[in-house]
């Protein structure tokens, strides 16, 4: 009984901590198309909707993944697949200015200011390898894949500072900057069609197994009679970047342990995720609301 109580307490704490910490978060996970992880204080864990993030966190996404973050002043940050992002500094600063220093380690990103936050004071800097973009605009897309970095202004204004070169200002919609092999290229304009392709790289896809805050569908990966069986599937799912949870339940005179992934956006998302993980983990998942 002691072992059961300990597992139940651990499961409850694991569920409660992200939401308790999110009371005044610098950033929060709004949605995730798994697999995706956060590395903090030497530990690595899968990202889940509602999880609070802090300065120093390092985020990464796997193949086919997407990530949507909501910053403390209302702006959003999106990441595409096989991407890495470090939240070097994030939060309220002196005189009410919201400050953030984000480092894109690889992959595609998009930074968008919420309509209600457009006139709030902020100091946001995003670094891609040897290029730093000072965000004065409201919508910026970029990608860092060696040996090339791209920063595209969708709306607003951005100042790009390449290492060892003069700063470059973009203030016209659809302008984009490109640096290749350590050398800046002349500013150019992107077509609407190309922008749509770039933007799709960072958008959570419909029906692809995404979990969002407020999502009401879930996938039960396993219902087991023993803690050991449940923990084996739980550990494998989480190591693979999927935010599995263990839910101990009393059934008649014995305990059952369900391993679930919650907050799926739709039934289609849940079915897609169940199909994928059923094969990968060797289980027969069940979809429910």
Secondary structure as GFF3:
##gff-version 3
##sequence-region A 1 289
A	DSSP	alpha_helix	2	21	.	.	.	ID=ss1
A	DSSP	three_ten_helix	22	24	.	.	.	ID=ss2
A	DSSP	beta_strand	27	33	.	.	.	ID=ss3
A	DSSP	beta_strand	36	40	.	.	.	ID=ss4
A	DSSP	beta_strand	43	46	.	.	.	ID=ss5
A	DSSP	beta_strand	52	53	.	.	.	ID=ss6
A	DSSP	beta_strand	58	61	.	.	.	ID=ss7
A	DSSP	beta_strand	66	71	.	.	.	ID=ss8
A	DSSP	beta_strand	76	79	.	.	.	ID=ss9
A	DSSP	beta_strand	84	92	.	.	.	ID=ss10
A	DSSP	three_ten_helix	94	96	.	.	.	ID=ss11
A	DSSP	beta_strand	98	112	.	.	.	ID=ss12
A	DSSP	three_ten_helix	115	117	.	.	.	ID=ss13
A	DSSP	beta_strand	122	128	.	.	.	ID=ss14
A	DSSP	beta_strand	131	135	.	.	.	ID=ss15
A	DSSP	beta_strand	139	145	.	.	.	ID=ss16
A	DSSP	beta_strand	148	155	.	.	.	ID=ss17
A	DSSP	beta_strand	158	162	.	.	.	ID=ss18
A	DSSP	beta_strand	168	170	.	.	.	ID=ss19
A	DSSP	beta_strand	175	180	.	.	.	ID=ss20
A	DSSP	beta_strand	183	184	.	.	.	ID=ss21
A	DSSP	beta_strand	188	189	.	.	.	ID=ss22
A	DSSP	alpha_helix	192	200	.	.	.	ID=ss23
A	DSSP	beta_strand	210	212	.	.	.	ID=ss24
A	DSSP	beta_strand	217	224	.	.	.	ID=ss25
A	DSSP	alpha_helix	227	239	.	.	.	ID=ss26
A	DSSP	beta_strand	245	251	.	.	.	ID=ss27
A	DSSP	beta_strand	254	264	.	.	.	ID=ss28
A	DSSP	alpha_helix	267	281	.	.	.	ID=ss29
A	DSSP	beta_strand	286	288	.	.	.	ID=ss30
###
